[in-house]
Amino acid sequence: MAQNYNSGGNLGFEAELFKAADKLRGNMEPSDYKHVVLGLIFLKYISDAFEARHAQLLAVRGIDSDIRWNNEGSFHKDELRDLKADFILANPPFNISDWGGERLREDVRWTYGVPPVGNANYAWLQHIVHHLAPHGFAGVVLANGSMSSQQSGEGEIRKAMIEAGVIDCMVALPGQLFYSTQIPACLWILAKDRSNGLVKKARLRDRRNEVLFIDARKMGVLVDRTRRELTDEEIGRIAAIYHTWRGETDAGEYSDVPGFCKAATLEEIRKHGHVLTPGRYVGAEVEDDDDEAFDEKMKRLTAQLAEQMAKGASLDAVIREKLKGLGYGL
């Protein structure tokens, strides 16, 4: 009797699988044949799952994609040479030394200085700034060292970027956020126009004399032994601070939070040698005041200490006695 492969619980591809399996079976024993069938089913499942996920990723919020791949890389063959983007999100590889920088000593993208041959961090930053539209913004994840490095002219490039006003905000991130590396990372937020730059149709305030610093190193929760994640609430807090600081409509009033965020002036940044590590600017976190007078607190703490020392002396005596009973007197 003929099989109806398109009935109720079937997935729609059984007929093709059975045809392929029949052809492959030949004179194979049933005990061996099952491995062929299971392999085909698994392969089909993986293929369909990948295609479905791939379609979802390309259809996120209706964003069109124009993915261009080449073997030479973005630095040496810029596939989107004329692109000027309103928003750029980038997570380039950290501290790569084999980016072929020796062949790119002169390039239109190096507006703020020629990046060192041995490290591509500042090549990535300038490549991204180059591709921003007149009111464009970018978020770039890099290794923490990029905020303070003075090697091979990186400090001078960072200084030029600060003085040119393209650095809007720096966020120090907690460690263990990535599967591939334990290196602490930071987030650079870059903006092409900080005078009254547009976000869609809304104008922001003039931020040319400031940079916002956020120290989020204490945030995040461990999801396993080696990896940490920021919670939705923590991400929301970081985003809210940035939105209020840059003057978005209905975002609220910004104020510095000691130990967490600070709007530093350009003059303050100059005093720190153009180093962009948030910890240098946000200061120490304010501790809760318990309203206990200093003299009363010291009396209470010294009394506790005396009690603990007495207990310690008593324990020492017991230990000496036990050791003496074992023939090991002190």
C-alpha positions as CSV (number, residue, x, y, z in Angstrom):
1,M,0.0,0.0,0.0
2,A,1.3,3.4,-0.9
3,Q,2.5,5.7,1.8
4,N,0.9,9.1,2.2
5,Y,3.9,11.2,3.1
6,N,1.9,14.5,3.4
7,S,-0.5,13.4,6.1
8,G,-1.2,15.1,9.5
9,G,2.0,14.9,11.6
10,N,4.5,14.9,8.8
11,L,6.9,17.8,8.4
12,G,6.7,18.0,4.7
13,F,10.1,16.7,3.6
14,E,9.7,13.0,4.5
15,A,9.1,11.9,0.9
16,E,12.4,13.3,-0.3
17,L,14.2,11.8,2.7
18,F,12.8,8.3,2.0
19,K,13.7,8.5,-1.6
20,A,17.3,9.5,-0.8
21,A,17.5,6.9,1.9
22,D,16.1,4.1,-0.4
23,K,18.7,4.9,-3.0
24,L,21.5,4.9,-0.5
25,R,20.3,1.7,1.2
26,G,21.0,-0.8,-1.6
27,N,21.8,-4.1,0.1
28,M,22.7,-2.5,3.5
29,E,21.6,-4.3,6.7
30,P,18.7,-2.7,8.5
31,S,20.9,-2.2,11.7
32,D,23.3,-0.1,9.6
33,Y,20.7,1.5,7.5
34,K,19.1,3.3,10.4
35,H,22.3,5.4,10.8
36,V,21.9,6.7,7.3
37,V,18.2,7.7,7.9
38,L,19.0,9.4,11.2
39,G,21.9,11.3,9.7
40,L,19.7,12.6,6.8
41,I,16.9,13.7,9.2
42,F,19.5,15.5,11.4
43,L,21.1,17.2,8.5
44,K,17.7,18.4,7.2
45,Y,16.8,19.7,10.7
46,I,20.0,21.6,11.0
47,S,19.6,23.1,7.5
48,D,16.1,24.3,8.1
49,A,16.9,25.7,11.6
50,F,19.8,27.6,10.1
51,E,17.8,29.1,7.3
52,A,15.0,30.1,9.6
53,R,17.4,31.8,12.0
54,H,19.3,33.4,9.2
55,A,16.1,34.9,7.8
56,Q,15.1,36.2,11.3
57,L,18.5,37.9,11.7
58,L,18.2,39.7,8.4
59,A,14.7,40.8,9.0
60,V,15.3,42.3,12.5
61,R,13.0,45.3,12.7
62,G,12.8,45.4,8.9
63,I,16.5,46.4,8.5
64,D,17.8,45.8,5.1
65,S,21.2,44.1,4.8
66,D,24.0,44.7,2.3
67,I,26.7,42.2,3.4
68,R,29.8,42.2,1.3
69,W,32.7,39.8,2.0
70,N,36.2,39.9,0.7
71,N,39.5,38.2,1.6
72,E,41.4,41.4,2.0
73,G,39.4,42.9,4.9
74,S,37.7,46.3,5.5
75,F,41.0,48.2,5.8
76,H,42.5,47.1,2.5
77,K,39.3,46.7,0.4
78,D,36.6,49.0,1.8
79,E,33.5,47.5,0.1
80,L,31.3,50.4,1.3
81,R,33.7,53.1,0.4
82,D,31.1,55.8,-0.1
83,L,28.8,54.8,2.8
84,K,27.9,57.5,5.3
85,A,25.8,56.0,8.0
86,D,23.5,57.5,10.6
87,F,24.3,54.8,13.1
88,I,27.1,52.3,13.4
89,L,27.5,49.4,15.9
90,A,30.9,47.7,15.9
91,N,32.7,45.0,17.9
92,P,36.0,44.7,16.1
93,P,38.7,42.3,17.2
94,F,40.8,43.6,20.1
95,N,44.4,44.7,19.7
96,I,45.1,42.9,16.4
97,S,48.6,43.3,15.1
98,D,48.4,41.5,11.8
99,W,46.1,44.0,10.1
100,G,48.5,44.9,7.3
101,G,49.1,48.4,8.7
102,E,52.5,48.7,7.1
103,R,50.7,48.9,3.7
104,L,48.4,51.7,4.8
105,R,50.7,54.5,6.0
106,E,48.8,57.0,3.9
107,D,45.0,56.8,3.8
108,V,42.1,59.3,3.7
109,R,40.6,57.7,6.8
110,W,43.5,58.6,9.1
111,T,42.2,62.1,9.9
112,Y,43.5,62.1,13.5
113,G,46.8,60.4,12.9
114,V,48.4,57.3,11.4
115,P,47.5,54.2,13.5
116,P,50.4,52.0,14.6
117,V,51.3,49.0,12.6
118,G,51.2,46.8,15.7
119,N,47.7,47.5,16.8
120,A,44.5,48.2,14.8
121,N,42.4,49.8,17.6
122,Y,42.8,53.3,16.4
123,A,42.5,52.2,12.8
124,W,39.0,50.8,13.6
125,L,38.0,54.0,15.4
126,Q,39.0,56.2,12.5
127,H,37.6,53.9,9.9
128,I,34.2,54.1,11.7
129,V,34.3,57.9,12.1
130,H,35.1,58.2,8.5
131,H,31.9,56.3,7.6
132,L,29.6,58.4,9.8
133,A,27.1,60.8,8.2
134,P,27.2,64.5,9.2
135,H,24.9,63.8,12.2
136,G,25.9,60.1,12.7
137,F,26.6,58.2,15.9
138,A,28.6,55.1,16.5
139,G,29.1,52.6,19.4
140,V,32.4,50.7,19.3
141,V,33.5,48.0,21.8
142,L,37.3,47.9,22.3
143,A,39.8,46.6,24.9
144,N,40.3,48.8,28.0
145,G,43.8,49.6,27.0
146,S,42.5,51.7,24.1
147,M,41.4,54.4,26.6
148,S,44.8,55.1,28.0
149,S,47.5,53.7,25.7
150,Q,50.4,56.0,24.8
151,Q,52.3,53.5,22.6
152,S,53.2,54.2,19.1
153,G,51.4,57.5,18.8
154,E,48.0,56.2,20.1
155,G,47.9,58.8,22.8
156,E,48.3,61.6,20.2
157,I,45.5,60.1,18.0
158,R,43.2,60.0,21.0
159,K,44.1,63.6,21.9
160,A,43.3,64.7,18.4
161,M,40.0,62.9,18.5
162,I,39.1,64.5,21.8
163,E,40.1,68.0,20.7
164,A,38.1,67.5,17.4
165,G,35.0,66.7,19.5
166,V,34.1,63.3,18.1
167,I,34.1,61.4,21.4
168,D,30.7,61.7,23.1
169,C,30.8,59.1,25.9
170,M,33.1,56.5,27.4
171,V,31.7,53.4,29.3
172,A,34.0,51.1,31.3
173,L,32.4,47.6,31.1
174,P,32.7,44.8,33.6
175,G,35.0,41.9,32.9
176,Q,33.9,38.4,31.7
177,L,31.3,39.7,29.2
178,F,32.7,37.8,26.2
179,Y,33.0,34.1,25.5
180,S,36.2,34.5,23.5
181,T,38.3,36.7,25.9
182,Q,38.5,37.7,29.6
183,I,40.0,41.1,28.6
184,P,38.0,43.9,30.2
185,A,36.3,46.0,27.5
186,C,35.0,49.5,27.1
187,L,32.4,51.2,24.9
188,W,33.3,54.2,22.8
189,I,30.3,56.4,21.7
190,L,31.3,58.6,18.8
191,A,29.3,61.5,17.3
192,K,30.1,63.4,14.2
193,D,28.2,66.6,15.2
194,R,28.0,67.4,18.9
195,S,27.0,71.0,18.5
196,N,23.3,70.4,18.2
197,G,23.4,67.0,16.5
198,L,20.1,65.5,15.3
199,V,18.6,62.3,16.5
200,K,15.9,61.6,13.9
201,K,14.1,65.0,14.0
202,A,15.1,66.1,17.6
203,R,18.0,68.3,18.3
204,L,20.4,67.6,21.1
205,R,22.2,70.1,23.3
206,D,25.6,71.4,22.6
207,R,28.1,69.0,24.2
208,R,31.3,70.1,22.5
209,N,33.0,71.0,25.8
210,E,32.2,67.8,27.6
211,V,32.6,64.0,27.5
212,L,30.3,61.8,29.6
213,F,32.1,59.0,31.6
214,I,30.2,56.0,32.9
215,D,31.9,53.4,35.2
216,A,29.9,50.2,34.9
217,R,32.6,47.8,36.1
218,K,30.6,46.8,39.2
219,M,27.6,45.9,37.1
220,G,26.5,42.6,35.7
221,V,25.7,39.2,37.2
222,L,27.6,35.9,36.8
223,V,25.6,33.5,34.6
224,D,28.2,30.8,35.0
225,R,31.7,30.4,36.4
226,T,33.4,32.4,33.6
227,R,30.8,34.7,32.1
228,R,28.9,37.8,33.2
229,E,25.9,39.5,31.7
230,L,24.4,43.0,32.2
231,T,20.8,42.8,33.3
232,D,18.1,44.7,31.4
233,E,17.8,47.1,34.3
234,E,21.5,47.9,34.2
235,I,21.5,48.4,30.5
236,G,18.5,50.7,31.0
237,R,20.3,52.7,33.6
238,I,23.3,53.3,31.4
239,A,21.2,54.3,28.5
240,A,19.0,56.6,30.6
241,I,22.1,58.4,31.9
242,Y,23.4,59.0,28.4
243,H,20.0,60.1,27.0
244,T,19.5,62.6,29.8
245,W,23.1,64.0,29.5
246,R,22.9,64.7,25.8
247,G,19.6,66.5,26.2
248,E,17.0,64.3,24.6
249,T,13.4,65.6,24.9
250,D,11.5,64.2,28.0
251,A,14.6,62.3,29.1
252,G,14.8,64.2,32.4
253,E,17.5,66.2,34.1
254,Y,21.1,65.0,34.2
255,S,23.3,65.0,37.3
256,D,26.6,63.4,38.1
257,V,26.5,60.3,40.3
258,P,29.7,59.9,42.3
259,G,31.3,56.6,41.5
260,F,29.2,56.0,38.5
261,C,29.0,58.9,36.0
262,K,30.6,62.3,35.4
263,A,30.3,64.9,32.7
264,A,33.9,66.0,32.5
265,T,34.9,69.2,30.8
266,L,37.5,69.3,28.1
267,E,39.8,71.1,30.5
268,E,39.5,68.3,33.0
269,I,40.4,65.8,30.4
270,R,43.4,67.8,29.3
271,K,44.6,67.7,33.0
272,H,44.5,63.9,32.8
273,G,46.6,63.8,29.7
274,H,43.7,63.0,27.5
275,V,43.3,59.6,29.1
276,L,39.7,58.4,28.9
277,T,39.4,55.9,31.7
278,P,36.1,56.6,33.5
279,G,37.5,55.7,36.9
280,R,39.7,58.8,36.7
281,Y,36.7,61.1,36.5
282,V,33.7,59.6,38.3
283,G,35.3,59.7,41.8
284,A,34.4,57.5,44.7
285,E,30.9,56.2,45.4
286,V,29.2,58.1,48.3
287,E,28.7,55.8,51.3
288,D,25.5,55.9,53.3
289,D,25.9,58.0,56.5
290,D,24.8,56.0,59.5
291,D,24.5,59.2,61.6
292,E,26.6,57.7,64.4
293,A,29.0,60.2,66.0
294,F,32.7,59.4,65.5
295,D,33.5,59.2,69.3
296,E,30.6,56.8,69.9
297,K,31.5,54.6,66.9
298,M,35.2,54.3,68.1
299,K,34.1,53.3,71.6
300,R,31.7,50.7,70.2
301,L,34.4,49.3,67.8
302,T,37.2,49.2,70.4
303,A,34.8,47.3,72.8
304,Q,34.1,44.8,70.1
305,L,37.8,44.4,69.4
306,A,38.6,43.9,73.0
307,E,35.9,41.2,73.2
308,Q,37.3,39.4,70.1
309,M,40.8,39.6,71.4
310,A,39.8,38.0,74.7
311,K,38.0,35.2,72.9
312,G,41.2,34.7,70.8
313,A,43.4,34.5,73.9
314,S,41.0,31.9,75.4
315,L,41.2,29.8,72.2
316,D,45.0,30.0,72.2
317,A,45.0,28.6,75.7
318,V,42.7,25.7,74.7
319,I,45.0,24.9,71.7
320,R,48.1,25.0,73.8
321,E,46.5,22.6,76.3
322,K,45.5,20.1,73.6
323,L,48.9,20.2,72.0
324,K,50.5,19.6,75.4
325,G,48.3,16.5,75.9
326,L,49.6,15.1,72.6
327,G,53.2,15.7,73.7
328,Y,53.7,18.8,71.6
329,G,53.7,21.5,74.2
330,L,54.5,25.1,73.2
